[in-house]
């Protein structure tokens, strides 16, 4: 029984050494694409929200997604996607103190565009 366990550990170690997972390249770029899509969707919810509370909830999620996009884009070396997502975050962050849905709507439109740009840039980096 011990031999099977030792052989299993040995084979697992050998396999992971010879076939390492891609943790810095394309997978991080694809995560940037995913988070930029999520940010875009949340900014769109902000834009279409009928109440200030709903808009602010979506904005909070969008900000987190934009921040994650920037982090993953930086890890895969995609500076354009990182810049676009940080710009989306910076613009959208101004909406945290908004007092009307209309104010948030105009902010979210700009952030949506930047999230789309981040998505397209990250897709190009991941190729």
VMD Tcl script that draws the C-alpha trace (Angstrom):
set ca {
  {0.00 0.00 0.00}
  {2.87 2.36 0.80}
  {4.44 1.62 -2.58}
  {1.29 2.76 -4.41}
  {1.23 6.01 -2.43}
  {4.92 6.66 -3.06}
  {4.56 5.87 -6.77}
  {1.51 8.16 -6.99}
  {3.35 11.04 -5.32}
  {6.39 10.45 -7.54}
  {4.30 10.41 -10.74}
  {2.35 13.49 -9.69}
  {5.57 15.38 -8.94}
  {7.11 14.26 -12.20}
  {4.03 15.24 -14.20}
  {3.72 18.71 -12.63}
  {7.42 19.33 -13.16}
  {7.39 18.30 -16.81}
  {4.00 19.89 -17.64}
  {3.75 23.09 -15.60}
  {0.54 25.06 -15.68}
  {0.57 28.35 -17.56}
  {0.12 30.78 -14.65}
  {1.66 33.86 -16.20}
  {0.82 33.86 -19.87}
  {-2.38 33.29 -21.77}
  {-4.43 32.14 -18.78}
  {-3.97 35.48 -17.02}
  {-4.87 37.31 -20.22}
  {-8.02 35.23 -20.47}
  {-8.86 36.09 -16.86}
  {-8.44 39.75 -17.80}
  {-10.87 39.19 -20.67}
  {-13.35 37.50 -18.34}
  {-13.21 40.22 -15.69}
  {-13.48 42.97 -18.32}
  {-16.62 41.27 -19.65}
  {-18.02 41.16 -16.14}
  {-17.13 44.82 -15.57}
  {-18.80 45.76 -18.86}
  {-21.97 43.89 -17.87}
  {-22.08 45.59 -14.46}
  {-21.48 49.04 -15.93}
  {-24.33 48.30 -18.32}
  {-26.54 47.47 -15.32}
  {-25.57 50.80 -13.77}
  {-26.54 52.54 -16.98}
  {-29.95 50.83 -17.10}
  {-30.73 50.96 -13.37}
  {-34.02 52.49 -12.35}
  {-33.03 53.30 -8.78}
  {-29.95 54.84 -7.22}
  {-29.56 51.90 -4.82}
  {-29.53 49.33 -7.64}
  {-27.13 51.47 -9.65}
  {-24.72 51.80 -6.72}
  {-24.79 48.05 -6.05}
  {-23.92 47.35 -9.67}
  {-21.28 50.07 -9.58}
  {-19.60 48.46 -6.59}
  {-19.38 45.13 -8.46}
  {-18.19 46.87 -11.62}
  {-15.41 48.63 -9.73}
  {-14.20 45.34 -8.27}
  {-14.28 43.69 -11.69}
  {-12.37 46.57 -13.29}
  {-9.73 46.29 -10.55}
  {-9.42 42.54 -11.14}
  {-9.11 43.16 -14.89}
  {-6.18 45.50 -14.28}
  {-4.48 43.01 -11.97}
  {-4.72 40.12 -14.41}
  {-3.74 42.32 -17.35}
  {-0.62 43.40 -15.45}
  {0.27 39.77 -14.72}
  {0.12 38.80 -18.38}
  {2.00 41.91 -19.50}
  {-0.88 43.54 -21.34}
  {-0.31 47.20 -20.53}
  {-3.06 48.53 -22.81}
  {-5.73 46.39 -21.12}
  {-4.37 47.41 -17.73}
  {-4.48 51.10 -18.65}
  {-8.01 50.89 -20.04}
  {-9.33 49.05 -17.00}
  {-7.64 51.43 -14.56}
  {-9.13 54.35 -16.48}
  {-12.57 52.72 -16.26}
  {-12.05 52.24 -12.53}
  {-10.93 55.86 -12.02}
  {-13.86 57.30 -13.95}
  {-16.40 55.00 -12.33}
  {-15.03 55.66 -8.86}
  {-16.37 59.20 -9.18}
  {-19.86 57.70 -9.23}
  {-19.60 56.37 -5.69}
  {-20.76 59.75 -4.38}
  {-23.36 60.34 -7.11}
  {-26.75 61.58 -5.98}
  {-28.78 60.65 -9.04}
  {-29.17 57.82 -11.51}
  {-28.54 60.27 -14.35}
  {-25.11 61.15 -12.98}
  {-24.22 57.47 -12.72}
  {-25.52 56.80 -16.20}
  {-23.14 59.21 -17.88}
  {-20.21 57.92 -15.85}
  {-21.05 54.29 -16.56}
  {-21.24 54.88 -20.32}
  {-17.61 56.03 -20.34}
  {-16.56 53.14 -18.11}
  {-18.42 50.68 -20.36}
  {-16.48 51.88 -23.37}
  {-13.19 51.59 -21.52}
  {-14.06 48.09 -20.29}
  {-14.78 47.07 -23.85}
  {-11.42 48.49 -24.92}
  {-9.74 46.56 -22.09}
  {-11.48 43.39 -23.20}
  {-10.34 43.77 -26.80}
  {-6.77 44.58 -25.74}
  {-6.59 41.58 -23.42}
  {-7.89 39.33 -26.20}
  {-5.08 40.52 -28.45}
  {-2.47 39.93 -25.74}
  {-3.76 36.43 -25.10}
  {-3.10 35.32 -28.69}
}
mol new
graphics top color blue
foreach p $ca { graphics top sphere $p radius 0.5 }
foreach p [lrange $ca 0 end-1] q [lrange $ca 1 end] { graphics top cylinder $p $q radius 0.2 }
display resetview
